[in-house]
């Protein structure tokens, strides 16, 4: 767990630097893990930012919801090329 969380924190820190962000929102299935929240909060504090860690109501595995939304959009002709896609 510690190694995987360290990797997630490092990737998040790189992404924040690349996008010029100082705050982070921790959600998703793994987001309810207190140790990940602690590690993410420490990293963000070192950068002068804020970590927003949600409670169990918002820390659910949302991969299936994202996939379903993508399928519905595709079925309705809503597509985006990779070059047009943004990540925030």
HTML snippet that shows the backbone in 3Dmol.js (N, CA, C, O; Angstrom):
<script src="https://3Dmol.org/build/3Dmol-min.js"></script>
<div id="view" style="width:600px;height:400px;position:relative"></div>
<script>
const pdb = `
ATOM      1  N   UNK A   1       0.826  -1.190   0.000  1.00  0.00           N
ATOM      2  CA  UNK A   1       0.000   0.000   0.000  1.00  0.00           C
ATOM      3  C   UNK A   1       0.868   1.251   0.000  1.00  0.00           C
ATOM      4  O   UNK A   1       0.604   2.182  -0.760  1.00  0.00           O
ATOM      5  N   UNK A   2       1.879   1.286   0.825  1.00  0.00           N
ATOM      6  CA  UNK A   2       2.718   2.477   0.946  1.00  0.00           C
ATOM      7  C   UNK A   2       3.412   2.801  -0.380  1.00  0.00           C
ATOM      8  O   UNK A   2       3.501   3.966  -0.769  1.00  0.00           O
ATOM      9  N   UNK A   3       3.897   1.782  -1.060  1.00  0.00           N
ATOM     10  CA  UNK A   3       4.595   1.985  -2.333  1.00  0.00           C
ATOM     11  C   UNK A   3       3.643   2.502  -3.408  1.00  0.00           C
ATOM     12  O   UNK A   3       3.973   3.429  -4.147  1.00  0.00           O
ATOM     13  N   UNK A   4       2.479   1.905  -3.487  1.00  0.00           N
ATOM     14  CA  UNK A   4       1.499   2.334  -4.492  1.00  0.00           C
ATOM     15  C   UNK A   4       1.054   3.758  -4.215  1.00  0.00           C
ATOM     16  O   UNK A   4       0.933   4.559  -5.142  1.00  0.00           O
ATOM     17  N   UNK A   5       0.811   4.083  -2.963  1.00  0.00           N
ATOM     18  CA  UNK A   5       0.386   5.440  -2.625  1.00  0.00           C
ATOM     19  C   UNK A   5       1.498   6.443  -2.908  1.00  0.00           C
ATOM     20  O   UNK A   5       1.231   7.555  -3.363  1.00  0.00           O
ATOM     21  N   UNK A   6       2.735   6.059  -2.644  1.00  0.00           N
ATOM     22  CA  UNK A   6       3.856   6.954  -2.959  1.00  0.00           C
ATOM     23  C   UNK A   6       3.899   7.241  -4.453  1.00  0.00           C
ATOM     24  O   UNK A   6       4.183   8.366  -4.862  1.00  0.00           O
ATOM     25  N   UNK A   7       3.618   6.230  -5.268  1.00  0.00           N
ATOM     26  CA  UNK A   7       3.592   6.426  -6.713  1.00  0.00           C
ATOM     27  C   UNK A   7       2.452   7.356  -7.113  1.00  0.00           C
ATOM     28  O   UNK A   7       2.633   8.229  -7.961  1.00  0.00           O
ATOM     29  N   UNK A   8       1.282   7.175  -6.509  1.00  0.00           N
ATOM     30  CA  UNK A   8       0.143   8.047  -6.817  1.00  0.00           C
ATOM     31  C   UNK A   8       0.430   9.493  -6.430  1.00  0.00           C
ATOM     32  O   UNK A   8       0.077  10.418  -7.162  1.00  0.00           O
ATOM     33  N   UNK A   9       1.067   9.684  -5.285  1.00  0.00           N
ATOM     34  CA  UNK A   9       1.398  11.030  -4.832  1.00  0.00           C
ATOM     35  C   UNK A   9       2.413  11.671  -5.775  1.00  0.00           C
ATOM     36  O   UNK A   9       2.289  12.848  -6.113  1.00  0.00           O
ATOM     37  N   UNK A  10       3.418  10.899  -6.200  1.00  0.00           N
ATOM     38  CA  UNK A  10       4.436  11.436  -7.111  1.00  0.00           C
ATOM     39  C   UNK A  10       3.823  11.836  -8.452  1.00  0.00           C
ATOM     40  O   UNK A  10       4.123  12.906  -8.983  1.00  0.00           O
ATOM     41  N   UNK A  11       2.976  10.984  -8.990  1.00  0.00           N
ATOM     42  CA  UNK A  11       2.327  11.297 -10.266  1.00  0.00           C
ATOM     43  C   UNK A  11       1.431  12.524 -10.128  1.00  0.00           C
ATOM     44  O   UNK A  11       1.382  13.375 -11.017  1.00  0.00           O
ATOM     45  N   UNK A  12       0.736  12.601  -9.019  1.00  0.00           N
ATOM     46  CA  UNK A  12      -0.131  13.767  -8.781  1.00  0.00           C
ATOM     47  C   UNK A  12       0.697  15.042  -8.686  1.00  0.00           C
ATOM     48  O   UNK A  12       0.317  16.077  -9.234  1.00  0.00           O
ATOM     49  N   UNK A  13       1.829  14.965  -7.990  1.00  0.00           N
ATOM     50  CA  UNK A  13       2.694  16.135  -7.851  1.00  0.00           C
ATOM     51  C   UNK A  13       3.223  16.586  -9.207  1.00  0.00           C
ATOM     52  O   UNK A  13       3.262  17.784  -9.488  1.00  0.00           O
ATOM     53  N   UNK A  14       3.627  15.650 -10.042  1.00  0.00           N
ATOM     54  CA  UNK A  14       4.101  16.001 -11.388  1.00  0.00           C
ATOM     55  C   UNK A  14       2.997  16.650 -12.211  1.00  0.00           C
ATOM     56  O   UNK A  14       3.226  17.640 -12.905  1.00  0.00           O
ATOM     57  N   UNK A  15       1.810  16.087 -12.126  1.00  0.00           N
ATOM     58  CA  UNK A  15       0.679  16.619 -12.872  1.00  0.00           C
ATOM     59  C   UNK A  15       0.340  18.029 -12.408  1.00  0.00           C
ATOM     60  O   UNK A  15       0.068  18.909 -13.225  1.00  0.00           O
ATOM     61  N   UNK A  16       0.357  18.240 -11.103  1.00  0.00           N
ATOM     62  CA  UNK A  16       0.076  19.573 -10.561  1.00  0.00           C
ATOM     63  C   UNK A  16       1.090  20.586 -11.082  1.00  0.00           C
ATOM     64  O   UNK A  16       0.727  21.703 -11.453  1.00  0.00           O
ATOM     65  N   UNK A  17       2.356  20.194 -11.107  1.00  0.00           N
ATOM     66  CA  UNK A  17       3.405  21.095 -11.602  1.00  0.00           C
ATOM     67  C   UNK A  17       3.198  21.384 -13.083  1.00  0.00           C
ATOM     68  O   UNK A  17       3.319  22.528 -13.522  1.00  0.00           O
ATOM     69  N   UNK A  18       2.890  20.351 -13.845  1.00  0.00           N
ATOM     70  CA  UNK A  18       2.686  20.507 -15.289  1.00  0.00           C
ATOM     71  C   UNK A  18       1.493  21.411 -15.601  1.00  0.00           C
ATOM     72  O   UNK A  18       1.537  22.198 -16.547  1.00  0.00           O
ATOM     73  N   UNK A  19       0.433  21.296 -14.806  1.00  0.00           N
ATOM     74  CA  UNK A  19      -0.792  22.065 -15.048  1.00  0.00           C
ATOM     75  C   UNK A  19      -0.839  23.373 -14.270  1.00  0.00           C
ATOM     76  O   UNK A  19      -1.792  24.139 -14.410  1.00  0.00           O
ATOM     77  N   UNK A  20       0.179  23.641 -13.448  1.00  0.00           N
ATOM     78  CA  UNK A  20       0.207  24.876 -12.684  1.00  0.00           C
ATOM     79  C   UNK A  20      -0.838  24.937 -11.581  1.00  0.00           C
ATOM     80  O   UNK A  20      -1.365  26.008 -11.281  1.00  0.00           O
ATOM     81  N   UNK A  21      -1.134  23.806 -10.983  1.00  0.00           N
ATOM     82  CA  UNK A  21      -2.143  23.744  -9.924  1.00  0.00           C
ATOM     83  C   UNK A  21      -1.478  23.592  -8.558  1.00  0.00           C
ATOM     84  O   UNK A  21      -0.393  23.022  -8.446  1.00  0.00           O
ATOM     85  N   UNK A  22      -2.138  24.106  -7.523  1.00  0.00           N
ATOM     86  CA  UNK A  22      -1.599  23.952  -6.170  1.00  0.00           C
ATOM     87  C   UNK A  22      -2.533  23.152  -5.274  1.00  0.00           C
ATOM     88  O   UNK A  22      -2.128  22.728  -4.192  1.00  0.00           O
ATOM     89  N   UNK A  23      -3.759  22.938  -5.696  1.00  0.00           N
ATOM     90  CA  UNK A  23      -4.737  22.193  -4.904  1.00  0.00           C
ATOM     91  C   UNK A  23      -5.042  20.861  -5.568  1.00  0.00           C
ATOM     92  O   UNK A  23      -4.859  20.698  -6.775  1.00  0.00           O
ATOM     93  N   UNK A  24      -5.507  19.913  -4.768  1.00  0.00           N
ATOM     94  CA  UNK A  24      -5.860  18.600  -5.298  1.00  0.00           C
ATOM     95  C   UNK A  24      -7.136  18.115  -4.618  1.00  0.00           C
ATOM     96  O   UNK A  24      -7.362  18.371  -3.436  1.00  0.00           O
ATOM     97  N   UNK A  25      -7.965  17.412  -5.386  1.00  0.00           N
ATOM     98  CA  UNK A  25      -9.188  16.800  -4.882  1.00  0.00           C
ATOM     99  C   UNK A  25      -8.995  15.296  -4.906  1.00  0.00           C
ATOM    100  O   UNK A  25      -8.719  14.724  -5.961  1.00  0.00           O
ATOM    101  N   UNK A  26      -9.136  14.645  -3.754  1.00  0.00           N
ATOM    102  CA  UNK A  26      -8.932  13.204  -3.633  1.00  0.00           C
ATOM    103  C   UNK A  26     -10.307  12.531  -3.598  1.00  0.00           C
ATOM    104  O   UNK A  26     -11.064  12.696  -2.642  1.00  0.00           O
ATOM    105  N   UNK A  27     -10.619  11.774  -4.648  1.00  0.00           N
ATOM    106  CA  UNK A  27     -11.904  11.082  -4.754  1.00  0.00           C
ATOM    107  C   UNK A  27     -11.678   9.692  -5.325  1.00  0.00           C
ATOM    108  O   UNK A  27     -10.536   9.279  -5.529  1.00  0.00           O
ATOM    109  N   UNK A  28     -12.741   8.983  -5.579  1.00  0.00           N
ATOM    110  CA  UNK A  28     -12.654   7.650  -6.160  1.00  0.00           C
ATOM    111  C   UNK A  28     -12.583   6.586  -5.090  1.00  0.00           C
ATOM    112  O   UNK A  28     -12.537   6.894  -3.899  1.00  0.00           O
ATOM    113  N   UNK A  29     -12.575   5.342  -5.508  1.00  0.00           N
ATOM    114  CA  UNK A  29     -12.586   4.225  -4.574  1.00  0.00           C
ATOM    115  C   UNK A  29     -11.439   4.249  -3.579  1.00  0.00           C
ATOM    116  O   UNK A  29     -11.639   4.010  -2.388  1.00  0.00           O
ATOM    117  N   UNK A  30     -10.243   4.535  -4.062  1.00  0.00           N
ATOM    118  CA  UNK A  30      -9.079   4.552  -3.187  1.00  0.00           C
ATOM    119  C   UNK A  30      -9.018   5.834  -2.360  1.00  0.00           C
ATOM    120  O   UNK A  30      -8.274   5.907  -1.382  1.00  0.00           O
ATOM    121  N   UNK A  31      -9.788   6.833  -2.746  1.00  0.00           N
ATOM    122  CA  UNK A  31      -9.764   8.117  -2.062  1.00  0.00           C
ATOM    123  C   UNK A  31     -10.227   8.081  -0.625  1.00  0.00           C
ATOM    124  O   UNK A  31      -9.943   9.008   0.133  1.00  0.00           O
ATOM    125  N   UNK A  32     -10.938   7.029  -0.224  1.00  0.00           N
ATOM    126  CA  UNK A  32     -11.400   6.951   1.161  1.00  0.00           C
ATOM    127  C   UNK A  32     -10.331   6.385   2.082  1.00  0.00           C
ATOM    128  O   UNK A  32     -10.543   6.311   3.293  1.00  0.00           O
ATOM    129  N   UNK A  33      -9.189   5.984   1.538  1.00  0.00           N
ATOM    130  CA  UNK A  33      -8.111   5.458   2.367  1.00  0.00           C
ATOM    131  C   UNK A  33      -7.434   6.600   3.115  1.00  0.00           C
ATOM    132  O   UNK A  33      -6.914   7.533   2.503  1.00  0.00           O
ATOM    133  N   UNK A  34      -7.443   6.520   4.438  1.00  0.00           N
ATOM    134  CA  UNK A  34      -6.912   7.594   5.280  1.00  0.00           C
ATOM    135  C   UNK A  34      -5.423   7.799   5.048  1.00  0.00           C
ATOM    136  O   UNK A  34      -4.950   8.936   5.064  1.00  0.00           O
ATOM    137  N   UNK A  35      -4.684   6.730   4.835  1.00  0.00           N
ATOM    138  CA  UNK A  35      -3.234   6.873   4.618  1.00  0.00           C
ATOM    139  C   UNK A  35      -2.956   7.634   3.326  1.00  0.00           C
ATOM    140  O   UNK A  35      -2.070   8.488   3.306  1.00  0.00           O
ATOM    141  N   UNK A  36      -3.674   7.353   2.262  1.00  0.00           N
ATOM    142  CA  UNK A  36      -3.494   8.100   1.017  1.00  0.00           C
ATOM    143  C   UNK A  36      -3.840   9.567   1.234  1.00  0.00           C
ATOM    144  O   UNK A  36      -3.138  10.447   0.737  1.00  0.00           O
ATOM    145  N   UNK A  37      -4.897   9.838   1.959  1.00  0.00           N
ATOM    146  CA  UNK A  37      -5.271  11.219   2.250  1.00  0.00           C
ATOM    147  C   UNK A  37      -4.164  11.933   3.022  1.00  0.00           C
ATOM    148  O   UNK A  37      -3.870  13.096   2.748  1.00  0.00           O
ATOM    149  N   UNK A  38      -3.554  11.248   3.978  1.00  0.00           N
ATOM    150  CA  UNK A  38      -2.448  11.840   4.747  1.00  0.00           C
ATOM    151  C   UNK A  38      -1.254  12.158   3.855  1.00  0.00           C
ATOM    152  O   UNK A  38      -0.684  13.246   3.928  1.00  0.00           O
ATOM    153  N   UNK A  39      -0.885  11.201   3.015  1.00  0.00           N
ATOM    154  CA  UNK A  39       0.268  11.384   2.140  1.00  0.00           C
ATOM    155  C   UNK A  39       0.024  12.493   1.126  1.00  0.00           C
ATOM    156  O   UNK A  39       0.909  13.310   0.869  1.00  0.00           O
ATOM    157  N   UNK A  40      -1.167  12.523   0.554  1.00  0.00           N
ATOM    158  CA  UNK A  40      -1.497  13.546  -0.430  1.00  0.00           C
ATOM    159  C   UNK A  40      -1.532  14.924   0.236  1.00  0.00           C
ATOM    160  O   UNK A  40      -1.050  15.901  -0.338  1.00  0.00           O
ATOM    161  N   UNK A  41      -2.093  15.005   1.427  1.00  0.00           N
ATOM    162  CA  UNK A  41      -2.159  16.269   2.161  1.00  0.00           C
ATOM    163  C   UNK A  41      -0.772  16.798   2.482  1.00  0.00           C
ATOM    164  O   UNK A  41      -0.535  18.002   2.387  1.00  0.00           O
ATOM    165  N   UNK A  42       0.151  15.916   2.863  1.00  0.00           N
ATOM    166  CA  UNK A  42       1.524  16.336   3.179  1.00  0.00           C
ATOM    167  C   UNK A  42       2.216  16.887   1.938  1.00  0.00           C
ATOM    168  O   UNK A  42       2.894  17.912   2.011  1.00  0.00           O
ATOM    169  N   UNK A  43       2.053  16.216   0.800  1.00  0.00           N
ATOM    170  CA  UNK A  43       2.687  16.680  -0.434  1.00  0.00           C
ATOM    171  C   UNK A  43       2.144  18.041  -0.844  1.00  0.00           C
ATOM    172  O   UNK A  43       2.903  18.937  -1.214  1.00  0.00           O
ATOM    173  N   UNK A  44       0.838  18.189  -0.777  1.00  0.00           N
ATOM    174  CA  UNK A  44       0.215  19.440  -1.194  1.00  0.00           C
ATOM    175  C   UNK A  44       0.617  20.577  -0.254  1.00  0.00           C
ATOM    176  O   UNK A  44       0.850  21.698  -0.706  1.00  0.00           O
ATOM    177  N   UNK A  45       0.700  20.302   1.032  1.00  0.00           N
ATOM    178  CA  UNK A  45       1.106  21.325   1.999  1.00  0.00           C
ATOM    179  C   UNK A  45       2.519  21.819   1.709  1.00  0.00           C
ATOM    180  O   UNK A  45       2.802  23.009   1.850  1.00  0.00           O
ATOM    181  N   UNK A  46       3.405  20.915   1.305  1.00  0.00           N
ATOM    182  CA  UNK A  46       4.780  21.297   0.953  1.00  0.00           C
ATOM    183  C   UNK A  46       4.797  22.227  -0.257  1.00  0.00           C
ATOM    184  O   UNK A  46       5.717  23.032  -0.405  1.00  0.00           O
ATOM    185  N   UNK A  47       3.796  22.123  -1.118  1.00  0.00           N
ATOM    186  CA  UNK A  47       3.699  22.966  -2.317  1.00  0.00           C
ATOM    187  C   UNK A  47       2.896  24.238  -2.050  1.00  0.00           C
ATOM    188  O   UNK A  47       2.706  25.054  -2.952  1.00  0.00           O
ATOM    189  N   UNK A  48       2.424  24.409  -0.809  1.00  0.00           N
ATOM    190  CA  UNK A  48       1.642  25.588  -0.465  1.00  0.00           C
ATOM    191  C   UNK A  48       0.204  25.528  -0.935  1.00  0.00           C
ATOM    192  O   UNK A  48      -0.451  26.560  -1.083  1.00  0.00           O
ATOM    193  N   UNK A  49      -0.283  24.332  -1.168  1.00  0.00           N
ATOM    194  CA  UNK A  49      -1.650  24.168  -1.660  1.00  0.00           C
ATOM    195  C   UNK A  49      -2.555  23.533  -0.631  1.00  0.00           C
ATOM    196  O   UNK A  49      -2.217  23.427   0.548  1.00  0.00           O
ATOM    197  N   UNK A  50      -3.703  23.116  -1.102  1.00  0.00           N
ATOM    198  CA  UNK A  50      -4.695  22.497  -0.238  1.00  0.00           C
ATOM    199  C   UNK A  50      -5.135  21.160  -0.822  1.00  0.00           C
ATOM    200  O   UNK A  50      -5.278  21.014  -2.036  1.00  0.00           O
ATOM    201  N   UNK A  51      -5.346  20.190   0.061  1.00  0.00           N
ATOM    202  CA  UNK A  51      -5.891  18.897  -0.344  1.00  0.00           C
ATOM    203  C   UNK A  51      -7.327  18.825   0.136  1.00  0.00           C
ATOM    204  O   UNK A  51      -7.611  19.053   1.312  1.00  0.00           O
ATOM    205  N   UNK A  52      -8.218  18.511  -0.766  1.00  0.00           N
ATOM    206  CA  UNK A  52      -9.622  18.343  -0.425  1.00  0.00           C
ATOM    207  C   UNK A  52      -9.924  16.851  -0.482  1.00  0.00           C
ATOM    208  O   UNK A  52     -10.004  16.268  -1.563  1.00  0.00           O
ATOM    209  N   UNK A  53     -10.089  16.243   0.675  1.00  0.00           N
ATOM    210  CA  UNK A  53     -10.353  14.811   0.773  1.00  0.00           C
ATOM    211  C   UNK A  53     -11.815  14.624   1.161  1.00  0.00           C
ATOM    212  O   UNK A  53     -12.246  15.074   2.223  1.00  0.00           O
ATOM    213  N   UNK A  54     -12.561  13.968   0.307  1.00  0.00           N
ATOM    214  CA  UNK A  54     -13.991  13.808   0.528  1.00  0.00           C
ATOM    215  C   UNK A  54     -14.284  12.617   1.425  1.00  0.00           C
ATOM    216  O   UNK A  54     -13.416  11.779   1.673  1.00  0.00           O
ATOM    217  N   UNK A  55     -15.508  12.554   1.903  1.00  0.00           N
ATOM    218  CA  UNK A  55     -15.896  11.420   2.741  1.00  0.00           C
ATOM    219  C   UNK A  55     -16.417  10.277   1.867  1.00  0.00           C
ATOM    220  O   UNK A  55     -16.381  10.354   0.639  1.00  0.00           O
ATOM    221  N   UNK A  56     -16.899   9.224   2.514  1.00  0.00           N
ATOM    222  CA  UNK A  56     -17.295   8.001   1.818  1.00  0.00           C
ATOM    223  C   UNK A  56     -18.400   8.215   0.783  1.00  0.00           C
ATOM    224  O   UNK A  56     -18.522   7.427  -0.155  1.00  0.00           O
ATOM    225  N   UNK A  57     -19.201   9.261   0.936  1.00  0.00           N
ATOM    226  CA  UNK A  57     -20.282   9.496  -0.025  1.00  0.00           C
ATOM    227  C   UNK A  57     -19.747   9.736  -1.428  1.00  0.00           C
ATOM    228  O   UNK A  57     -20.416   9.421  -2.412  1.00  0.00           O
ATOM    229  N   UNK A  58     -18.548  10.291  -1.525  1.00  0.00           N
ATOM    230  CA  UNK A  58     -17.981  10.639  -2.823  1.00  0.00           C
ATOM    231  C   UNK A  58     -16.772   9.781  -3.180  1.00  0.00           C
ATOM    232  O   UNK A  58     -16.188   9.950  -4.250  1.00  0.00           O
ATOM    233  N   UNK A  59     -16.397   8.877  -2.308  1.00  0.00           N
ATOM    234  CA  UNK A  59     -15.241   8.010  -2.542  1.00  0.00           C
ATOM    235  C   UNK A  59     -15.715   6.633  -2.977  1.00  0.00           C
ATOM    236  O   UNK A  59     -15.549   5.650  -2.255  1.00  0.00           O
ATOM    237  N   UNK A  60     -16.294   6.574  -4.143  1.00  0.00           N
ATOM    238  CA  UNK A  60     -16.750   5.305  -4.693  1.00  0.00           C
ATOM    239  C   UNK A  60     -15.966   5.035  -5.966  1.00  0.00           C
ATOM    240  O   UNK A  60     -15.399   5.947  -6.566  1.00  0.00           O
ATOM    241  N   UNK A  61     -15.942   3.793  -6.362  1.00  0.00           N
ATOM    242  CA  UNK A  61     -15.236   3.443  -7.595  1.00  0.00           C
ATOM    243  C   UNK A  61     -16.056   3.963  -8.766  1.00  0.00           C
ATOM    244  O   UNK A  61     -17.136   3.445  -9.050  1.00  0.00           O
ATOM    245  N   UNK A  62     -15.547   4.981  -9.445  1.00  0.00           N
ATOM    246  CA  UNK A  62     -16.328   5.602 -10.505  1.00  0.00           C
ATOM    247  C   UNK A  62     -15.895   5.192 -11.905  1.00  0.00           C
ATOM    248  O   UNK A  62     -16.339   5.801 -12.878  1.00  0.00           O
ATOM    249  N   UNK A  63     -15.049   4.190 -12.036  1.00  0.00           N
ATOM    250  CA  UNK A  63     -14.617   3.727 -13.353  1.00  0.00           C
ATOM    251  C   UNK A  63     -15.783   3.261 -14.208  1.00  0.00           C
ATOM    252  O   UNK A  63     -15.838   3.574 -15.397  1.00  0.00           O
ATOM    253  N   UNK A  64     -16.713   2.520 -13.624  1.00  0.00           N
ATOM    254  CA  UNK A  64     -17.874   2.038 -14.381  1.00  0.00           C
ATOM    255  C   UNK A  64     -18.758   3.202 -14.818  1.00  0.00           C
ATOM    256  O   UNK A  64     -19.312   3.180 -15.917  1.00  0.00           O
ATOM    257  N   UNK A  65     -18.894   4.216 -13.969  1.00  0.00           N
ATOM    258  CA  UNK A  65     -19.712   5.374 -14.332  1.00  0.00           C
ATOM    259  C   UNK A  65     -19.082   6.147 -15.488  1.00  0.00           C
ATOM    260  O   UNK A  65     -19.787   6.617 -16.381  1.00  0.00           O
ATOM    261  N   UNK A  66     -17.763   6.277 -15.473  1.00  0.00           N
ATOM    262  CA  UNK A  66     -17.066   6.968 -16.560  1.00  0.00           C
ATOM    263  C   UNK A  66     -17.218   6.184 -17.861  1.00  0.00           C
ATOM    264  O   UNK A  66     -17.485   6.764 -18.914  1.00  0.00           O
ATOM    265  N   UNK A  67     -17.049   4.873 -17.785  1.00  0.00           N
ATOM    266  CA  UNK A  67     -17.183   4.036 -18.981  1.00  0.00           C
ATOM    267  C   UNK A  67     -18.604   4.106 -19.538  1.00  0.00           C
ATOM    268  O   UNK A  67     -18.787   4.209 -20.751  1.00  0.00           O
ATOM    269  N   UNK A  68     -19.603   4.051 -18.671  1.00  0.00           N
ATOM    270  CA  UNK A  68     -20.997   4.122 -19.125  1.00  0.00           C
ATOM    271  C   UNK A  68     -21.285   5.456 -19.810  1.00  0.00           C
ATOM    272  O   UNK A  68     -21.931   5.497 -20.857  1.00  0.00           O
ATOM    273  N   UNK A  69     -20.804   6.539 -19.214  1.00  0.00           N
ATOM    274  CA  UNK A  69     -20.999   7.866 -19.809  1.00  0.00           C
ATOM    275  C   UNK A  69     -20.344   7.933 -21.181  1.00  0.00           C
ATOM    276  O   UNK A  69     -20.918   8.480 -22.122  1.00  0.00           O
ATOM    277  N   UNK A  70     -19.131   7.372 -21.296  1.00  0.00           N
ATOM    278  CA  UNK A  70     -18.443   7.349 -22.584  1.00  0.00           C
ATOM    279  C   UNK A  70     -19.212   6.556 -23.630  1.00  0.00           C
ATOM    280  O   UNK A  70     -19.300   6.965 -24.787  1.00  0.00           O
ATOM    281  N   UNK A  71     -19.764   5.426 -23.222  1.00  0.00           N
ATOM    282  CA  UNK A  71     -20.553   4.615 -24.147  1.00  0.00           C
ATOM    283  C   UNK A  71     -21.787   5.378 -24.621  1.00  0.00           C
ATOM    284  O   UNK A  71     -22.099   5.382 -25.812  1.00  0.00           O
ATOM    285  N   UNK A  72     -22.485   6.022 -23.693  1.00  0.00           N
ATOM    286  CA  UNK A  72     -23.668   6.795 -24.081  1.00  0.00           C
ATOM    287  C   UNK A  72     -23.312   7.925 -25.036  1.00  0.00           C
ATOM    288  O   UNK A  72     -24.023   8.166 -26.012  1.00  0.00           O
ATOM    289  N   UNK A  73     -22.224   8.609 -24.759  1.00  0.00           N
ATOM    290  CA  UNK A  73     -21.803   9.691 -25.654  1.00  0.00           C
ATOM    291  C   UNK A  73     -21.466   9.140 -27.033  1.00  0.00           C
ATOM    292  O   UNK A  73     -21.865   9.716 -28.045  1.00  0.00           O
ATOM    293  N   UNK A  74     -20.739   8.038 -27.083  1.00  0.00           N
ATOM    294  CA  UNK A  74     -20.376   7.424 -28.361  1.00  0.00           C
ATOM    295  C   UNK A  74     -21.618   7.015 -29.143  1.00  0.00           C
ATOM    296  O   UNK A  74     -21.700   7.243 -30.350  1.00  0.00           O
ATOM    297  N   UNK A  75     -22.587   6.408 -28.453  1.00  0.00           N
ATOM    298  CA  UNK A  75     -23.817   5.972 -29.119  1.00  0.00           C
ATOM    299  C   UNK A  75     -24.617   7.145 -29.669  1.00  0.00           C
ATOM    300  O   UNK A  75     -25.401   6.977 -30.603  1.00  0.00           O
ATOM    301  N   UNK A  76     -24.428   8.317 -29.104  1.00  0.00           N
ATOM    302  CA  UNK A  76     -25.132   9.513 -29.569  1.00  0.00           C
ATOM    303  C   UNK A  76     -24.261  10.381 -30.477  1.00  0.00           C
ATOM    304  O   UNK A  76     -24.576  11.544 -30.728  1.00  0.00           O
ATOM    305  N   UNK A  77     -23.171   9.808 -30.963  1.00  0.00           N
ATOM    306  CA  UNK A  77     -22.336  10.507 -31.925  1.00  0.00           C
ATOM    307  C   UNK A  77     -21.425  11.574 -31.349  1.00  0.00           C
ATOM    308  O   UNK A  77     -20.867  12.373 -32.100  1.00  0.00           O
ATOM    309  N   UNK A  78     -21.264  11.606 -30.051  1.00  0.00           N
ATOM    310  CA  UNK A  78     -20.389  12.584 -29.418  1.00  0.00           C
ATOM    311  C   UNK A  78     -19.004  11.972 -29.230  1.00  0.00           C
ATOM    312  O   UNK A  78     -18.794  11.155 -28.334  1.00  0.00           O
ATOM    313  N   UNK A  79     -18.076  12.370 -30.069  1.00  0.00           N
ATOM    314  CA  UNK A  79     -16.716  11.851 -29.964  1.00  0.00           C
ATOM    315  C   UNK A  79     -15.726  13.011 -29.909  1.00  0.00           C
ATOM    316  O   UNK A  79     -16.029  14.126 -30.335  1.00  0.00           O
ATOM    317  N   UNK A  80     -14.557  12.732 -29.384  1.00  0.00           N
ATOM    318  CA  UNK A  80     -13.478  13.720 -29.267  1.00  0.00           C
ATOM    319  C   UNK A  80     -12.191  13.026 -29.677  1.00  0.00           C
ATOM    320  O   UNK A  80     -11.889  11.931 -29.202  1.00  0.00           O
ATOM    321  N   UNK A  81     -11.435  13.662 -30.557  1.00  0.00           N
ATOM    322  CA  UNK A  81     -10.143  13.093 -30.925  1.00  0.00           C
ATOM    323  C   UNK A  81      -9.162  13.291 -29.772  1.00  0.00           C
ATOM    324  O   UNK A  81      -9.372  14.149 -28.914  1.00  0.00           O
ATOM    325  N   UNK A  82      -8.116  12.515 -29.753  1.00  0.00           N
ATOM    326  CA  UNK A  82      -7.120  12.625 -28.695  1.00  0.00           C
ATOM    327  C   UNK A  82      -6.520  14.015 -28.655  1.00  0.00           C
ATOM    328  O   UNK A  82      -6.290  14.560 -27.576  1.00  0.00           O
ATOM    329  N   UNK A  83      -6.266  14.593 -29.813  1.00  0.00           N
ATOM    330  CA  UNK A  83      -5.670  15.933 -29.857  1.00  0.00           C
ATOM    331  C   UNK A  83      -6.609  17.007 -29.316  1.00  0.00           C
ATOM    332  O   UNK A  83      -6.149  18.066 -28.889  1.00  0.00           O
ATOM    333  N   UNK A  84      -7.909  16.753 -29.327  1.00  0.00           N
ATOM    334  CA  UNK A  84      -8.885  17.707 -28.802  1.00  0.00           C
ATOM    335  C   UNK A  84      -9.178  17.520 -27.320  1.00  0.00           C
ATOM    336  O   UNK A  84      -9.777  18.390 -26.689  1.00  0.00           O
ATOM    337  N   UNK A  85      -8.763  16.402 -26.771  1.00  0.00           N
ATOM    338  CA  UNK A  85      -9.091  16.078 -25.373  1.00  0.00           C
ATOM    339  C   UNK A  85      -8.214  16.895 -24.424  1.00  0.00           C
ATOM    340  O   UNK A  85      -7.032  17.127 -24.678  1.00  0.00           O
ATOM    341  N   UNK A  86      -8.830  17.319 -23.330  1.00  0.00           N
ATOM    342  CA  UNK A  86      -8.122  18.063 -22.281  1.00  0.00           C
ATOM    343  C   UNK A  86      -8.134  17.271 -20.999  1.00  0.00           C
ATOM    344  O   UNK A  86      -9.031  16.461 -20.762  1.00  0.00           O
ATOM    345  N   UNK A  87      -7.153  17.504 -20.187  1.00  0.00           N
ATOM    346  CA  UNK A  87      -7.088  16.904 -18.862  1.00  0.00           C
ATOM    347  C   UNK A  87      -6.822  18.032 -17.875  1.00  0.00           C
ATOM    348  O   UNK A  87      -5.870  18.794 -18.040  1.00  0.00           O
ATOM    349  N   UNK A  88      -7.659  18.138 -16.852  1.00  0.00           N
ATOM    350  CA  UNK A  88      -7.470  19.205 -15.865  1.00  0.00           C
ATOM    351  C   UNK A  88      -7.128  18.632 -14.524  1.00  0.00           C
ATOM    352  O   UNK A  88      -6.933  19.379 -13.565  1.00  0.00           O
TER     353      UNK A  88
END
`;
const viewer = $3Dmol.createViewer("view");
viewer.addModel(pdb, "pdb");
viewer.setStyle({}, {cartoon: {color: "spectrum"}});
viewer.zoomTo();
viewer.render();
</script>
